[in-house]
């Protein structure tokens, strides 16, 4: 996992989160959909330090899931499981080592509350948007503690137990937490819960695709519902399991499969937004891992040997019909073209 914090832009690199905030503020996008991976796409949820648009910056990176077991990419046999470091990088210009004797999420929440920095979540609240989280990961739980009015947020969480490392689907406890339990969402809640894939006879790779398909279908269903009912617009965070291992080295096949899968989902999402007539007013932010290419081994900390492999590629995308934004490799508004460019770079 990119928990070393090395995914931060060096001077001269695109400040993608800052760009996203500026677009939201200046161009008035009514809907913002963030499709994320790895540590909640934290590099993009929070402002990069000394942002040009907002002075204060809070950034979070942490790697807690590995204390419980291994990540999805590890289940695919991509690399040895992490050893626990117990370190969360809180970028106030320094690292903060968490106290092992205390609940890590609560420690992070206290740090978040103690900061006066602005970030995308706060921006969403200020704009009175409905916040929807689809985060099928245990290390996403701390987001539920951030102070957003209950009537303005919907969280769908899956708690991971990792009792059996041989497959993915039974690693989830299937204990769904959806709150608040709006009366008009009760049927939707049952539909989401009963549609969760449970077939463990398939290979881990197929299980991953099934899980990702569930995330895609669920997010599209909920987004479609909210776009019809929330006059103030929505702010959606969607954690896609395919992006989770896109950001880590799982070999060329995984990259190719992940690109195709991501492109398919984005195509469905864009078609839905167009069908409802809201695409022009929607900003989509897609992150693959921490989204950065590393230039030197010195930037990589303890993960230098791993992340300096030539196979590792990190590409962030922010795109909208009106505002395609350059990233470190290419600049396209079409995800299909982005996928082609990404694959071409992988083959070099």
C-alpha positions as CSV (number, residue, x, y, z in Angstrom):
1,X,0.0,0.0,0.0
2,X,1.2,3.5,-0.6
3,X,1.2,4.2,3.1
4,X,4.7,5.7,3.0
5,X,3.1,9.0,1.8
6,X,5.4,9.0,-1.2
7,X,2.4,9.6,-3.5
8,X,2.5,13.3,-2.9
9,X,3.2,15.6,-5.8
10,X,6.6,17.3,-6.0
11,X,6.8,20.9,-7.2
12,X,5.6,21.3,-10.7
13,X,3.2,18.3,-10.7
14,X,-0.5,18.7,-11.1
15,X,-2.4,19.6,-7.9
16,X,-5.4,17.5,-8.7
17,X,-7.4,17.9,-5.6
18,X,-6.9,21.7,-5.6
19,X,-8.0,21.7,-9.3
20,X,-11.1,19.7,-8.3
21,X,-12.0,22.2,-5.6
22,X,-11.5,25.2,-7.9
23,X,-13.8,23.6,-10.5
24,X,-16.5,22.9,-7.9
25,X,-16.3,26.4,-6.5
26,X,-15.9,28.4,-9.7
27,X,-18.0,26.4,-12.2
28,X,-20.7,25.4,-9.8
29,X,-20.8,21.6,-10.5
30,X,-24.0,20.4,-8.9
31,X,-22.8,16.8,-8.5
32,X,-19.4,15.5,-7.6
33,X,-18.6,11.8,-7.9
34,X,-15.3,10.5,-6.6
35,X,-14.4,6.9,-7.5
36,X,-11.5,6.0,-5.3
37,X,-9.0,3.4,-4.2
38,X,-6.5,2.8,-1.5
39,X,-6.7,4.7,1.8
40,X,-10.0,6.3,0.5
41,X,-8.1,8.1,-2.2
42,X,-7.0,10.3,0.6
43,X,-4.5,12.1,-1.6
44,X,-7.5,13.5,-3.4
45,X,-10.0,14.0,-0.7
46,X,-7.8,16.5,1.0
47,X,-5.9,19.5,-0.2
48,X,-2.3,19.2,-1.0
49,X,-0.2,21.2,1.4
50,X,0.2,24.9,0.6
51,X,-2.6,24.6,-2.0
52,X,-2.9,27.5,-4.4
53,X,-6.6,27.7,-3.8
54,X,-7.0,27.1,-0.1
55,X,-4.3,27.8,2.4
56,X,-4.8,25.1,5.1
57,X,-4.3,21.5,4.1
58,X,-5.2,18.3,5.9
59,X,-4.0,15.0,4.3
60,X,-4.3,11.5,5.5
61,X,-2.7,8.2,4.6
62,X,-2.9,5.1,6.6
63,X,-2.5,1.4,6.3
64,X,-4.5,-0.3,9.0
65,X,-6.1,-3.1,7.0
66,X,-2.9,-5.1,7.1
67,X,-3.0,-5.6,10.8
68,X,-6.1,-7.8,10.3
69,X,-4.8,-9.7,7.3
70,X,-4.0,-9.1,3.7
71,X,-5.4,-6.8,1.0
72,X,-7.3,-7.8,-2.1
73,X,-4.2,-7.6,-4.3
74,X,-2.4,-9.9,-1.8
75,X,-5.2,-12.5,-2.2
76,X,-4.5,-12.5,-5.9
77,X,-1.0,-13.7,-5.1
78,X,0.6,-10.5,-6.4
79,X,3.1,-10.0,-3.6
80,X,3.8,-11.0,0.0
81,X,1.4,-9.6,2.7
82,X,2.4,-6.4,4.3
83,X,3.9,-6.4,7.8
84,X,2.2,-4.0,10.1
85,X,3.8,-0.7,10.6
86,X,1.2,1.0,12.8
87,X,2.1,4.3,11.2
88,X,-0.5,6.7,9.7
89,X,0.9,9.6,7.8
90,X,-0.9,12.8,8.7
91,X,0.5,15.5,6.5
92,X,0.7,18.6,8.7
93,X,4.2,18.8,7.4
94,X,5.3,15.8,9.6
95,X,4.4,12.2,10.3
96,X,2.3,11.3,13.3
97,X,2.8,7.8,14.8
98,X,-0.4,6.4,16.3
99,X,-0.7,5.0,19.7
100,X,-1.1,1.2,19.5
101,X,-3.1,1.2,22.7
102,X,-5.8,3.4,21.4
103,X,-8.4,3.0,18.7
104,X,-6.7,4.3,15.5
105,X,-9.8,5.6,13.8
106,X,-10.6,7.7,16.9
107,X,-7.1,9.1,16.9
108,X,-7.5,10.1,13.3
109,X,-10.9,11.6,13.9
110,X,-9.5,13.8,16.8
111,X,-6.8,15.0,14.5
112,X,-9.3,15.8,11.8
113,X,-11.5,17.7,14.3
114,X,-8.6,19.6,15.7
115,X,-7.6,20.9,12.3
116,X,-9.2,24.0,10.7
117,X,-8.2,23.0,7.2
118,X,-10.7,23.0,4.4
119,X,-11.3,19.9,2.3
120,X,-13.8,18.4,-0.1
121,X,-16.0,16.9,2.5
122,X,-16.4,20.2,4.2
123,X,-17.0,21.8,0.8
124,X,-19.8,19.3,0.1
125,X,-21.5,20.2,3.4
126,X,-21.1,23.9,2.8
127,X,-22.8,23.5,-0.5
128,X,-25.6,21.6,1.2
129,X,-25.1,18.5,-0.9
130,X,-26.2,15.0,-0.1
131,X,-23.1,12.9,0.7
132,X,-23.2,9.2,-0.3
133,X,-20.5,6.8,0.6
134,X,-20.2,3.3,-0.8
135,X,-17.1,2.0,1.0
136,X,-16.8,-1.8,1.3
137,X,-13.7,-1.7,3.5
138,X,-13.1,-1.7,7.2
139,X,-10.5,1.1,7.0
140,X,-13.2,3.4,5.6
141,X,-15.2,3.4,8.9
142,X,-13.6,6.6,10.2
143,X,-15.5,8.6,7.5
144,X,-18.7,8.0,9.3
145,X,-17.5,9.9,12.3
146,X,-16.9,13.2,10.4
147,X,-19.6,15.7,11.3
148,X,-22.0,15.7,8.4
149,X,-25.7,16.1,9.3
150,X,-27.3,12.6,9.4
151,X,-30.1,13.7,7.2
152,X,-27.6,14.6,4.5
153,X,-25.6,11.5,4.3
154,X,-26.0,7.8,3.4
155,X,-23.2,5.3,4.2
156,X,-23.1,1.8,2.9
157,X,-20.3,-0.1,4.7
158,X,-19.1,-3.7,4.7
159,X,-17.1,-4.8,7.6
160,X,-14.1,-7.1,6.6
161,X,-13.1,-9.9,8.9
162,X,-10.5,-11.6,6.7
163,X,-11.0,-14.9,8.5
164,X,-10.2,-16.9,5.3
165,X,-7.4,-15.6,3.1
166,X,-8.2,-18.1,0.3
167,X,-11.1,-16.1,-1.0
168,X,-12.6,-12.6,-1.0
169,X,-16.3,-12.9,-0.6
170,X,-16.4,-14.7,2.7
171,X,-13.8,-12.3,4.2
172,X,-16.7,-9.9,4.6
173,X,-18.9,-10.3,7.6
174,X,-21.9,-9.2,5.5
175,X,-23.0,-7.0,8.3
176,X,-24.2,-4.0,6.4
177,X,-24.4,-0.7,8.0
178,X,-26.6,1.7,6.0
179,X,-27.4,5.0,7.8
180,X,-29.5,6.9,8.1
181,X,-32.3,4.4,7.5
182,X,-34.6,6.6,5.5
183,X,-38.0,5.1,5.0
184,X,-37.9,5.7,1.3
185,X,-34.6,3.8,1.1
186,X,-35.8,0.7,2.9
187,X,-36.5,-1.3,-0.3
188,X,-33.2,-0.1,-1.7
189,X,-31.4,-1.3,1.4
190,X,-32.9,-4.8,1.1
191,X,-32.1,-4.9,-2.6
192,X,-28.5,-3.9,-2.0
193,X,-28.0,-6.4,0.8
194,X,-29.6,-9.4,-1.1
195,X,-27.6,-8.7,-4.2
196,X,-24.2,-9.1,-2.6
197,X,-22.2,-11.9,-4.3
198,X,-21.6,-15.0,-2.2
199,X,-20.3,-17.6,-4.7
200,X,-16.9,-18.6,-3.4
201,X,-16.4,-21.4,-5.9
202,X,-14.8,-19.0,-8.4
203,X,-11.1,-18.0,-8.5
204,X,-10.1,-14.9,-6.5
205,X,-9.8,-12.9,-9.7
206,X,-13.4,-13.7,-10.6
207,X,-14.5,-13.0,-7.1
208,X,-12.9,-9.6,-7.3
209,X,-14.8,-8.9,-10.5
210,X,-18.0,-10.0,-8.9
211,X,-17.4,-7.8,-5.9
212,X,-16.6,-4.9,-8.2
213,X,-19.7,-5.5,-10.2
214,X,-21.7,-5.3,-7.0
215,X,-20.1,-2.0,-6.2
216,X,-20.8,-0.7,-9.6
217,X,-24.4,-1.8,-9.7
218,X,-25.1,-0.6,-6.2
219,X,-23.5,2.8,-6.7
220,X,-25.4,3.4,-10.0
221,X,-28.7,2.4,-8.3
222,X,-28.2,4.8,-5.4
223,X,-26.8,7.6,-7.5
224,X,-29.8,7.4,-9.8
225,X,-32.2,7.5,-6.9
226,X,-30.4,10.4,-5.2
227,X,-30.2,12.5,-8.4
228,X,-34.0,12.2,-8.6
229,X,-34.6,13.2,-5.0
230,X,-31.9,15.6,-3.9
231,X,-32.5,19.0,-5.3
232,X,-29.2,20.4,-3.9
233,X,-27.0,17.8,-5.7
234,X,-25.0,14.9,-4.5
235,X,-21.4,14.3,-3.4
236,X,-20.5,10.6,-3.9
237,X,-17.5,8.6,-2.7
238,X,-17.3,5.1,-4.2
239,X,-14.6,2.7,-3.4
240,X,-14.0,0.4,-6.3
241,X,-12.1,-2.9,-5.6
242,X,-10.7,-3.0,-9.1
243,X,-9.1,0.3,-8.6
244,X,-7.7,-1.0,-5.3
245,X,-5.4,-3.4,-7.1
246,X,-5.0,-1.1,-10.1
247,X,-2.9,1.1,-7.8
248,X,-0.7,-1.9,-6.8
249,X,1.5,-4.1,-8.9
250,X,-0.5,-7.2,-9.8
251,X,1.0,-7.8,-13.2
252,X,0.0,-6.8,-16.7
253,X,-3.1,-8.9,-16.8
254,X,-4.5,-7.2,-13.7
255,X,-3.9,-3.8,-15.2
256,X,-5.5,-4.7,-18.5
257,X,-8.5,-6.2,-16.8
258,X,-8.8,-3.3,-14.4
259,X,-8.7,-0.7,-17.1
260,X,-11.4,-2.5,-19.1
261,X,-13.5,-2.9,-16.0
262,X,-13.1,0.7,-14.9
263,X,-13.9,1.9,-18.4
264,X,-17.0,-0.1,-18.5
265,X,-18.2,1.2,-15.2
266,X,-17.5,4.9,-16.1
267,X,-19.3,4.4,-19.4
268,X,-22.4,3.2,-17.6
269,X,-22.1,6.0,-15.1
270,X,-21.8,8.7,-17.8
271,X,-24.7,7.1,-19.8
272,X,-26.8,7.3,-16.6
273,X,-25.9,11.0,-16.0
274,X,-26.7,11.9,-19.6
275,X,-30.0,10.0,-19.5
276,X,-31.0,12.1,-16.5
277,X,-29.7,15.3,-18.1
278,X,-27.1,16.1,-15.3
279,X,-23.8,15.2,-17.0
280,X,-22.9,18.7,-17.9
281,X,-23.2,19.7,-14.2
282,X,-21.3,16.7,-12.8
283,X,-17.6,16.4,-12.0
284,X,-16.1,12.9,-11.9
285,X,-12.8,12.3,-10.1
286,X,-11.2,8.9,-10.6
287,X,-8.2,7.9,-8.6
288,X,-6.0,4.8,-9.0
289,X,-4.1,4.3,-5.8
290,X,-2.4,7.5,-4.9
291,X,-2.3,8.5,-8.5
292,X,1.3,9.6,-8.9
293,X,4.3,8.4,-10.8
294,X,7.4,8.4,-8.7
295,X,10.6,9.9,-10.0
296,X,13.3,8.7,-7.6
297,X,13.8,5.9,-5.2
298,X,14.4,8.5,-2.5
299,X,10.7,9.5,-2.6
300,X,9.6,6.0,-1.8
301,X,10.7,5.5,1.8
302,X,10.6,1.9,3.0
303,X,8.7,0.9,0.0
304,X,11.4,2.0,-2.4
305,X,12.3,-1.5,-3.8
306,X,8.7,-2.3,-4.4
307,X,7.4,1.0,-5.9
308,X,10.5,1.6,-8.1
309,X,9.6,-1.4,-10.3
310,X,9.0,-0.4,-13.9
311,X,5.6,-2.1,-13.9
312,X,4.2,0.3,-11.4
313,X,2.2,3.1,-13.0
314,X,0.1,5.7,-11.1
315,X,-2.4,7.8,-13.1
316,X,-5.0,10.2,-11.7
317,X,-7.9,11.3,-13.7
318,X,-10.2,14.3,-13.3
319,X,-12.6,14.7,-16.2
320,X,-15.7,16.4,-17.1
321,X,-17.3,17.3,-20.4
322,X,-16.4,20.9,-20.0
323,X,-13.2,20.7,-18.2
324,X,-10.7,17.9,-19.1
325,X,-7.6,18.3,-16.9
326,X,-4.1,17.2,-17.7
327,X,-2.5,14.5,-15.6
328,X,1.0,13.1,-15.4
329,X,0.7,10.9,-18.4
330,X,-2.1,12.1,-20.7
331,X,-5.0,14.4,-21.1
332,X,-8.3,13.0,-22.5
333,X,-11.9,13.5,-21.7
334,X,-12.7,10.0,-23.0
335,X,-12.0,7.2,-20.6
336,X,-11.6,4.8,-23.5
337,X,-8.7,7.0,-24.9
338,X,-7.3,7.2,-21.4
339,X,-7.3,3.4,-21.2
340,X,-5.5,3.1,-24.5
341,X,-2.9,5.6,-23.4
342,X,-2.4,3.9,-20.1
343,X,-1.9,0.5,-21.8
344,X,0.6,2.0,-24.3
345,X,2.6,3.4,-21.4
346,X,2.6,0.0,-19.7
347,X,4.0,-1.6,-22.8
348,X,7.0,0.8,-23.0
